[in-house]
C-alpha cells in the first residue's frame, strides 16, 4: 500500500499557518535574493539541519531525517488554504508502522496480513529533469533488495547491485495517483517480497560513503 506524504502530514497535524511565522533576518535575506516569501523561507530553514546548496531562492537541504531534498520537503500544494504549508512527518517510518498496525487491527485477529506500507513523496533528482515519487517511510518490507554476491546468468558475480525497490514501488504508484487527481493511496498487487520490518533509513547514504559531501 503506497500512501502519499501529504495526507499523512495532514492527519498528523503537520501544517503551518504562515501568518503565525516570524521570519529571521537570514530568512528575509534568502527570500529577498530569490524573490520568495520570507515566512515560507523561515519554515524551510526550521525544517533543515543543513543547507547543501542555495540558488535563486531554492534551498537543497538535509532534513532531520537525513533526506537531501528541495526546501526540506516543505510544500504548499494540495492544501486547502492559501497561507498554509505542509511539513514532512516527524517520523515517516513510525507513520507507516502505525498505519500498518491499524490496518492489521481492522483485518481482525487470526487474519493473514502481510501488507507493507510505503509513505511516498515527490522529489527531484540530481542531474535529471523531472520528479519521481520516492519512499520516505515504510513498514513491512525491506527498502532495498541486495543482489551483491549473487551471480548473473553468465556467471558474473554482482558487485554493486542493490535495488531500491521501495522507491520503485512508490514511483509506480504515482502513475495511477497523479498529482491533481485526488488519489492519495494506491494498492499494488502481484509484487513478491519477503515481509520484514524495514526502514527508509537504509536508503540514506552514510556521509562516509557520499562522494558529494
N, C-alpha and C positions, 0 to 999 in steps of 0.2 A: 504494500500500500504506500503510495507516494502522496505526501501532503505538502502543500505549499507553505512556505515560511510565514506568509502574510496572515493566514487565518490562525496559525499558531500564535503569532505575536499579538494578534487582536484578542484571542481567547485568554492570553496570559497578561493582558493589560500593558503590553509593551508599546504604548502610544505616547507621544509627546505633543503637547499643545505649544506651538511656537510662541504664542503670545505670553507664555509664562516663562520664557527663556531669556536670561540676561546675558548677552554676548560679552566675552572678554575682549581686551584690546587686540590680542592676537587674532581672534576670530573676526573682528572687524577689519583688520588689515588684510587677512586672507580673502575675505568676502569682497573687499574693495578691489583687490587685484583681479579677481575672477568675475566681478560683477554678479556676485551671488548675495543671497540673503544672509546677513550676519548671524541671525538667530539659528538658521539652518546650519551654518558652518560651525557654530558653537556646539550643537548637538553631535555633529560628526566628530569633532575634536574630543568630546567627552567619551565617545564610544571607542576611541582609538587609544591603543597603548604605545603605538609607534607610527610615525609618518614615514612611509617609504619613499614617496615621490609626490610633489605638489606642482601642478601646472595648470594655469588658467582656471583656477577655482575648483579643479578636480583633485581630490586627495586620494592617493593609493595608500592605504594604511593597514596596519596589523591590528586586528581586534583583540579583545581579551581572550577570545577562544583560540587565537593563533592563526586565524584566517587572514590572508592577504587579499584585499578587495577594495573596490572603489567606495569611497565615502563611508567606510566602516560598516557597509551593509545598510546604512540608513536610507530609507526610501519613502517617497510620498505617493506612489501610485496605488491604485485600488484601495483608497481610503476615503470614506465619506466625511470630508472635512478639508477645506482649503488650507488650513493652517495647522495640519497635523502631520506628524511623521511616524513611521513605524520603525522600531529598532529590532535587531535580531533577538531571538530568545536568549535568556541568560545562560541556559544550559540546553542546547538543542538535543544532545543525546538523552538527557533526562526527560525532555518533552516527548521524544519518540518512545522511551521506555514507559512513560505514564500512559500514553495513548494506546500502546500495545497491550499493557496490563488491563486497561479499561475495556478494550475490545475482547480480550480473553474472558474477562468477567461477564460481559454481556453474552458471550457464546455459551457460558454455563460450565459448571464443573463436569469433568469427565469428557468434555468435548475435545476432539483432536484439533489443536490450534497451533499452527506454526507460522502465522502470517508475520512477516517482517514489516517494519515501518521505517520509511525514509522521509525526513524533513528536507525539502528542496528549496533552493533559491536560485535566481537567475543572475549569473555573473559574466563579466567579460573575461577574455583570455589574453595573456601577453602575446604580442606578435601576430595576433589573428583578429580580424574584424568580426563583429557579431558576438552575441551572447548565447550561452547554453545554461540549461538547468544543471545544478550540481547538488550533491548531498551535503548538508550542513549538520545533520544529526541523523542517527539511525539506531535501530534496536532490532535484534532478531536475526541478523546476518553479518558476516564479515564485510568490511568495506572493500577489501582487496582480495582477489584470487591470485595467489602466488604460484607461478609456474617455474620459478627458478629451480634448477636441479633436475627438472624433467627433460625428456628428450623428445624432439620433434619427429615426424615420420621418417626423416632421413638420418636420424641418429645424433643430430646436433644437440648438445646439452644447452638448454636455455640459461642465460646468464643474468638477464635484466627484466624479464617479462613478469611484471606484477601489475595486473589489470585492475583498475579502479571501477569495479562492477557497480558499486553504489552510485557513482557519478553517471555511468552509462544508463542505469535504470532510471535515474532522475531525468536525464536528458530525453530518454524515450517517452517518459510520461508527459513531458512538456508538449510533445507532438499532438496529444489529444486535449491537454488542458488549455494551451494557448495562454495569451497574456490578458485578453479582454473578454473572454468567453464566459467568465464567472464559473469556471470548473476548477475548484481548488483541490480536488482529490482524484487520483487515478488508481485503479486496481489493475495490477499486472498479473496475468495468468500465464502459466506454462514455463516460467523460468525455474530451472532446477538449481537448488542451493542447499547447503547444509546449515540448519539452524544453529546460530551461535549468538552470544551476547552482542558482540560488535561494538565499535565506537568510531565516530568520524575522526577522532584524533589520530588514527593510523594513517589518515590521508595527509596530515600536516607534516611537511618535511622538516626534519630537525635542522637547526641552524648550522650545525657542524657539517652537514652534507649539502647545504644550499650554496650553489656556486654564485649566486647573485646578491648575497647579503654583504 
